Structures are given as structure tokens and as C-alpha cells.
Amino acid sequence: METPGSQSSLHRANLERVVRAVRLAGSLTQAEIARTTGLSAATVSNIVRELRDNGTVQVTPTSSGGRRARSVALSGDAGIVVGVDFGHSHLRVAVGNLAHQVLAEQSEPIDVDASASEGFDRAEQLVARLVESTGIGRDKVLGVGLGVPGPIDMESGTLGSTAILPGWSGINPRQELTDRLGVPVQVDNDANLGALGELVWGSGRGVRDLAYIKVASGVGAGLVVDGRIYRGPGGTAGEIGHITLDESGPVCRCGNRGCLETFTAARYVLELLRGSHGDQLTVPRMVQLGREGDPGCRRVIGDVGRHIGMGVASLCNLLNPSRVVLGGDLAEAGELVLGPIRESVSRYAIPSAAQRLSVMPGALGPRAEVLGALALVLSEMGDSTLLDGNAGVDTPAFSA
Ligand SMILES: [Zn+2]
């Protein structure tokens, strides 16, 4: 019988701490593992050797600050995870291994709003095709992360608002995909997954407190507080799209007037340019024209940035994040939108919060959510299952 505090249970706890640190980061040097876990360099060295010998981790030479170091990652063949991301007009699937390498990825256009069952049919087929293309058996799939473009009610697992996806009314996305794939499925909204994707793979690496802002048909924020997604008890934290900016502004789909969304979401913004640019304009095209110097598009993009900045200023005062990452199509506008966001933040946020904040574009573009879905599975996975041992292979760590 093992008692808590005994030598072997302490050893087991240390093994799990190291596995957890590596699993969340993708790859770490031994010095980084020591810093993250608080274990001594000698202990880390012994544990890494043991984990390498039993096939749980792989160790590859690297350099850190010009010095030779050893990069530690979970073994590439210990299992695979799948990310499925539903947008309003696309379906994207990625397959990754536990070393945070993306093995296969594909996106298809789809009218997700029209029919949930058709969307899930397509997802099921694409997952099967991509897993097969990796040459790794389906029995190696450890879990699936699922992203949906709307708030998820964490208790029921259904979409919090069917006004956003009318074709999904009464559907439980997690249950639906679990039944079809026969593996555990974790579900979250697109903004939270974008935040997780950028935190683990992109612009948020190394940061503990981050807000990911996504402007599309709605406006949402994924909030990372002390390294973890903050969802709130109802799962609706981060709905910054419905911060009131103007009491007498346009009526929002939520029933209020002058919400942030009515100044920034695609249909309101494109409406401003209808008279001058016609009704075929899209947000990517508006961004492209703005970058080419079109004055009307530049003006509108700047105004959107100023309004987003007002919402970010409120976020800043409440949560004091160290980084704000802008995702979605609008991020492609670069400084045209980021500059006005920063101006609003410095005008409306308290100086001490604004000074510590950096505002930057996402590094992952349209891949942020699907990579976040992979990261969701990796972050929620138990460490005990990984410690049962597998043969390791030598592959370079971390290549998204
Ligand atoms: Zn609203």
C-alpha cells in the first residue's frame, strides 16, 4: 500500500508534474521544466531520463540563448488528438500528436448554419479521411476538441443562443460528435479556442494573462487568466460584443442598443460602405482595399479599431491582461486596425493597466481555432494515462 507522502508517491507526483508541463507547452528545455515545475535541475534530469527510457517523452538537441540544451516533448507516437472547428461558413479539421506536431489539416467551405446534421456528416467524413492519411490507427485517437461559433451552455452542452445558429436548435454538439466518433469530445466556443490556440502555438506563447478578440459575424473574447481559459459558471465570459457604447445607437440582435457589435461586426461595417463600394464587399476585400490605400475602407477600419479599443479598455480595467491578440479577418489589416485599438486603450483604460498591455495580431490566422481545439484536448488530458509507457521516436518538436 502506498501512502501519500511516501517516497514512491512523491516520485509519481514529480513524474506527473514534468509530463504535465511538457504536455501543456509542447516542448520545453530541461531548464524550463525546472522553472515551470519548481523541481531542482538534478531531479528534472533524472525524471526526464526515466521518461525517455520508458518512451513517454522524446529528447532532441536544441539551443537556448546560444547555449546547447535538450528539448523535451511527449513522444510523437504516444497517441493522436483531433481538432474540429465549425465556423459560419467553413469546417476545419486538424490531426496532431502529443508532441504538438500537426500531422494533417484541411478546411472546407460549408453552410454550417443551414443544417447541423449535414455539418456533422461532413465533419465525420473529414476526420476519418485525415486520420487515415496519417497512417496512424483510429484506435490511437485519444480525444477530440470541437469548436462551435457561439456560446456553449456548460451544464447542458447545448448552444446558449439559437439566434446565432438557427439550424442547430436542440442539438448537443458534444454528444452528437461523441456518438459519431466513439471517443471523448470536449467542446468550446470559437473565441476561447482561438485564445488557447494563440496561447499554446502563436502570439500568446509565454504569457499567462491574455485576451483574444475575434471579430466576425459577432464579437467575442477568449480570456486566459493565469494560464487557464476563464469561462465563468455559465460559459458566457468574454461576451464583449454586448458592451454598451451608445445608448441611442442601432438596435442589436440581443435587444439592446449601441452594443460594441453594432459598430464592429461585419454586417454593420459593410453597410457603411454599401453606398460607396457596392453590396458585394466582404471584410477580407475591405481589408485588402484598405491596405492598398482606399480612403473609405481605411476610415472604416480605423473606426472599427477605435470601437474595439473601447471594449479592450474595459477588459483592461477589469482583468489587466498583459496581451491582447486580435484574430479573425480583421487582423490582416495590421496597424490600420491595431493603431486605433491602442489609441482607444490609452485614452479609456487606467494608465497603469494600459502601460503593461501589448496589442498584437494573431500569428495563426484562420487556423487559431482548430489548433486551439487540439490544445483543448492536450490541456484537459489526464497525465496518468500518458505514464503507462510507449516506444518513443525521434522527431523535431513543435512544428505547427
Ligand atoms: Zn448586443
Residues whose N, C-alpha, C, O or C-beta is under 5 A from the ligand:
A	BS01	ZN	G241 H242 C252 C254 N256 C259
